[in-house]
Amino acid sequence: MKQELAAIFNTEAEAVRNIPQDQDFEGVVDLLYQQIHKLGGKVIASGMGKAGQVANNIATTFSATGTPAIFLHPSEAQHGDLGVIRENDVLVVLSNSARTREILELVQLARQLHPELPVVLITGNREGAIVKRSNHTLFTGKPEEVCPLGLTPTTSTTVMMVMGDALTVLLMKRIGFTANEYAKRHHGGYLGEQLRNNGNL
């Protein structure tokens, strides 16, 4: 069992180390900074299935660190939730295949509502249809899934999560986000208690 665990952990860690760093992370951070922090927009994060769960986590982490963000379910978007998208927002979509039908439809419908809406894609496929519809594409490196069937989103979602963390951290540094500002957004739980005890509120 220990050997199996070590192999799983090593596979996922290697996938993170192999995320291509010579891509336009800076351009994405610049876009987010301009649209959200200068023009008053927000991040709309979306994905289907497991990628959607990662998108939800990315949205909540952005919000907790000074960048307003929400998760938009791509199917619910077609039943009225699309109305949450406003001018100056940025749509950040996650799709390992870059051809997820619901995400393709979301991008199309969102652009019907706001033709100039910027789209950022995080994907494992440089050739997928969503790539052509995105302003910025961040490539995961297309790691093999650690799942023994090679099917269940495991390593791919781990890498997406790390890339979301990287964007969050880079943007926190860009806006000079402080512990005091974090405390205003995170009053509850252990973190909130620690921040209050440290005089951040």
Legacy VTK file of the C-alpha trace (Angstrom):
# vtk DataFile Version 3.0
C-alpha trace
ASCII
DATASET POLYDATA
POINTS 201 float
0.000 0.000 0.000
2.802 2.455 0.846
4.385 1.875 -2.548
1.058 2.458 -4.286
0.510 5.671 -2.328
4.005 6.877 -3.143
3.428 6.183 -6.839
0.127 8.106 -6.829
1.605 11.067 -4.979
4.692 11.116 -7.201
2.601 11.003 -10.375
0.479 13.953 -9.306
3.484 15.923 -8.037
5.307 15.352 -11.325
2.275 16.582 -13.247
2.325 19.809 -11.239
6.057 20.240 -11.863
5.435 19.789 -15.598
2.831 22.542 -15.964
4.267 24.674 -18.794
5.470 27.917 -17.263
6.388 29.599 -20.547
2.795 30.582 -21.302
0.884 33.800 -20.817
0.080 33.730 -17.099
1.136 37.374 -16.994
-1.355 38.281 -19.706
-4.178 36.575 -17.830
-3.261 38.357 -14.593
-3.120 41.682 -16.471
-6.566 40.985 -17.943
-8.067 40.111 -14.561
-6.481 43.135 -12.933
-7.788 45.493 -15.620
-11.308 44.096 -15.874
-11.985 43.452 -12.188
-9.829 45.897 -10.254
-9.894 48.807 -12.679
-13.254 48.448 -14.430
-15.310 46.892 -11.639
-16.078 43.526 -13.212
-15.865 40.072 -11.665
-14.607 36.591 -12.480
-17.246 34.155 -13.733
-15.719 30.678 -13.290
-17.320 27.673 -14.949
-16.769 24.044 -15.759
-18.749 20.833 -16.085
-18.457 17.832 -13.770
-15.180 17.526 -11.860
-13.727 20.535 -13.676
-16.743 22.489 -12.477
-15.946 21.630 -8.871
-12.448 22.997 -9.391
-13.890 26.136 -11.020
-16.113 26.625 -7.973
-13.079 26.380 -5.695
-11.149 28.870 -7.835
-14.068 31.328 -7.625
-14.301 31.119 -3.831
-10.533 31.498 -3.456
-10.511 34.573 -5.686
-13.362 36.093 -3.675
-11.617 35.460 -0.364
-8.486 37.193 -1.605
-9.898 40.427 -2.944
-11.016 39.526 -6.463
-14.825 39.229 -6.726
-15.798 35.949 -8.372
-18.707 33.566 -8.676
-19.257 30.067 -10.056
-21.733 29.734 -12.910
-22.982 26.235 -13.706
-22.968 25.928 -17.504
-26.302 24.116 -17.631
-28.067 26.423 -15.192
-26.764 29.322 -17.281
-29.157 28.232 -20.031
-32.096 28.527 -17.664
-31.658 32.152 -16.666
-28.441 32.232 -14.632
-26.628 33.665 -17.661
-28.039 36.998 -16.533
-25.401 37.203 -13.791
-22.791 38.081 -16.432
-22.257 41.811 -16.847
-20.034 44.151 -18.789
-16.348 44.031 -17.735
-16.622 40.503 -16.311
-14.140 37.796 -17.316
-15.311 34.253 -18.068
-12.795 31.664 -16.836
-13.698 28.201 -18.104
-12.164 24.827 -17.317
-12.385 21.942 -19.765
-9.747 19.239 -20.009
-10.885 18.309 -23.517
-11.571 21.910 -24.640
-14.640 20.580 -26.393
-17.155 20.115 -23.549
-20.544 20.804 -25.143
-21.973 22.740 -22.207
-18.920 25.016 -22.044
-18.968 25.649 -25.789
-22.624 26.630 -25.500
-21.924 28.800 -22.451
-19.238 30.771 -24.287
-21.510 31.225 -27.306
-24.484 32.375 -25.216
-22.367 34.651 -23.015
-20.929 36.333 -26.112
-24.440 36.851 -27.487
-25.179 38.747 -24.287
-21.838 40.583 -24.140
-19.937 40.297 -27.460
-16.684 41.658 -26.006
-16.634 39.317 -22.987
-13.051 38.045 -22.456
-12.713 34.276 -22.084
-9.839 32.498 -20.333
-9.574 28.734 -20.829
-7.653 26.212 -18.708
-7.363 22.957 -20.658
-5.390 19.848 -21.444
-6.044 20.071 -25.183
-4.456 22.775 -27.316
-6.596 21.817 -30.334
-10.106 21.800 -28.835
-12.924 23.940 -30.191
-13.061 26.178 -27.100
-9.438 27.264 -27.710
-10.551 29.128 -30.850
-13.186 30.982 -28.832
-10.848 32.053 -26.009
-8.784 35.195 -25.560
-6.239 33.352 -23.427
-5.564 29.616 -23.138
-3.531 28.114 -20.307
-2.371 24.565 -21.044
-2.108 22.045 -18.210
0.501 19.895 -19.926
-2.114 17.152 -20.471
-0.979 14.826 -17.682
-2.088 11.210 -17.666
-4.806 10.514 -15.127
-3.588 8.630 -12.078
-6.890 6.716 -12.121
-6.078 3.052 -12.954
-8.590 3.220 -15.807
-7.001 6.379 -17.134
-10.476 7.912 -17.272
-11.547 9.557 -14.010
-10.497 13.223 -13.741
-7.816 13.014 -11.066
-4.413 14.333 -12.101
-5.994 16.713 -14.612
-8.137 18.354 -11.937
-5.199 18.523 -9.515
-3.224 20.482 -12.100
-6.165 22.782 -12.847
-6.493 23.538 -9.137
-2.815 24.423 -8.876
-3.058 26.711 -11.903
-6.017 28.459 -10.301
-3.988 28.873 -7.121
-1.145 30.380 -9.143
-3.448 32.958 -10.724
-4.886 33.802 -7.309
-1.462 34.302 -5.716
-0.136 36.371 -8.622
-3.201 38.608 -8.507
-2.980 38.970 -4.707
0.550 40.261 -5.151
-0.509 42.543 -8.001
-3.184 44.255 -5.869
-1.123 44.253 -2.656
-3.711 42.201 -0.766
-3.146 42.338 3.022
-4.035 40.221 6.042
-6.315 43.040 7.194
-8.261 42.864 3.927
-8.388 39.075 4.207
-9.820 39.363 7.721
-12.674 41.535 6.437
-13.688 38.720 4.100
-13.046 35.772 6.419
-14.620 36.494 9.794
-15.604 32.947 10.719
-13.748 29.772 11.625
-10.204 29.248 12.792
-8.667 31.631 10.256
-11.026 34.432 11.237
-10.282 33.904 14.927
-6.529 33.923 14.302
-6.738 37.099 12.259
-8.785 38.869 14.925
-6.390 37.724 17.653
-3.526 39.136 15.627
-5.208 42.535 15.493
-6.207 42.454 11.843
-9.743 43.599 12.687
LINES 1 202
201 0 1 2 3 4 5 6 7 8 9 10 11 12 13 14 15 16 17 18 19 20 21 22 23 24 25 26 27 28 29 30 31 32 33 34 35 36 37 38 39 40 41 42 43 44 45 46 47 48 49 50 51 52 53 54 55 56 57 58 59 60 61 62 63 64 65 66 67 68 69 70 71 72 73 74 75 76 77 78 79 80 81 82 83 84 85 86 87 88 89 90 91 92 93 94 95 96 97 98 99 100 101 102 103 104 105 106 107 108 109 110 111 112 113 114 115 116 117 118 119 120 121 122 123 124 125 126 127 128 129 130 131 132 133 134 135 136 137 138 139 140 141 142 143 144 145 146 147 148 149 150 151 152 153 154 155 156 157 158 159 160 161 162 163 164 165 166 167 168 169 170 171 172 173 174 175 176 177 178 179 180 181 182 183 184 185 186 187 188 189 190 191 192 193 194 195 196 197 198 199 200
